[in-house]
Amino acid sequence: MNTSEIAELQKRYLMSTYAPGVALVEGAGTCVWDAEGNEYLDFVSGVAVTNIGHCHPRMVRAVQDQVATLVHVSNLYYNEKQPLLAKALSERSGLPGAKCFFCNSGAEANEGLIKLARLWGSDKGRYEIVTMRQSFHGRTLATLTATGQEKVQKGFGPLPEGFVYANFNDLQSVQDAIVSKTAAVLVEALQGEGGVIPADPAFLPALRRLCDEKGILLLVDEVQCGMGRTGKWFGFQHYGVQPDAFSLAKGLGNGFPIGAIVAGEALAGLFQPGHHATTFGGTPLACSAALAVVDVIEEEQLLANAMMMGAFFVEGLCEIAARHKKWIAQVRGLGLLLGLVLDVPALPLQKRLQEKGLLALATAGNVLRLLPPLNVSREEIEQALKLIAEACAELHDELAAQSPNPCQCGVGQ
Ligand SMILES: *Cc1c(COP(=O)(O)O)cnc(C)c1O
């Protein structure tokens, strides 16, 4: 089928929750191809999902082997892949005594975190969760309520009780939101959907101290920044803090659906049989995919590559930003979770880049989010920079009337 045939079919049989333009049919590494055979550099990576690139041979082999051996068994039975993956995540989390629960998506992982916090607080009269404005935690009823953005909540009331909002990177505002019924603070180390905004260096450590002082939990949503995306296994590791528990999904299975809760000592033993469950959570197949991801990140030293390529990319983006100070405000992010912050809507730039063969993602209105795979090469980043420079030069004239704005280049950390 060609793109217009696929689009026609989709229009007829799928709910209009998305508005795609390109039909992708194949991927390899950093490249994807559309139905007409056009090639793109994929700097979206399924929104921080395909962190080791498309169809990595190691993952293909792991999934092919496992699919022919055992796909699914109920969690009423052991399956060795699950504790092996839990061990791998627990060890890399740095949280002493950490244990995992596996599910299927980011929203589901955050639902689990919320349930864990509520269960922990149930005998203390603590159930309320403080989340941040501009955050993103998912689309289920509880997680869209946790999400501090009116646009995802509008039309879906009444919303579940027990969520209050504070301002990201504003300790006083979190402090003001904590009351005797507060169970936890839930935060992203870097707000992805919110516009690629890293936590300030002092914010997470101060939150940790505040939560300790108040005797409440610190929960971190690592769905987008986890699994090496920021150049460390988990985003909070840039800040020298340990949360009580955190959630994972997106990059964990490199596209094979899997999510997880990882909980430190205080919470690891809380869930007992009957408290929480999911049919598909942690199947042999999903865990094999995720185990391959962990192996590849380690063996190919992709944390180091993400840091190095991230720094190289930021340098190039800052040069471009310096040429367009009138409408490019800033480059920010961590590792390979980067944002080109514009003073104008980012969608026209996203579209122009797509025409040139680079997939990137407009977010929060004016931010172009760039998420190449962690094994991206220097040559691929150079190619992307060339296309971004071209697209920006083309847009420059159209935007010449904008007011000046000084460039404030530099990454968060
Ligand atoms: C994408 C995302 C989610 C939701 O994950 P789903 O798998 O779409 O449910 C939650 N939190 C963050 C930070 C995300 O980026």
The ligand as an ORCA input file, in Angstrom:
! r2SCAN-3c Opt
* xyz 0 1
  C       5.296      8.602     27.630
  C       5.298      8.892     29.073
  C       4.375      8.281     29.949
  C       3.263      7.399     29.448
  O       3.727      6.197     28.910
  P       2.727      5.311     28.035
  O       3.523      4.085     27.726
  O       2.355      6.108     26.831
  O       1.544      5.011     28.867
  C       4.497      8.532     31.295
  N       5.447      9.348     31.775
  C       6.350      9.948     30.969
  C       7.405     10.823     31.570
  C       6.297      9.753     29.595
  O       7.170     10.375     28.798
*
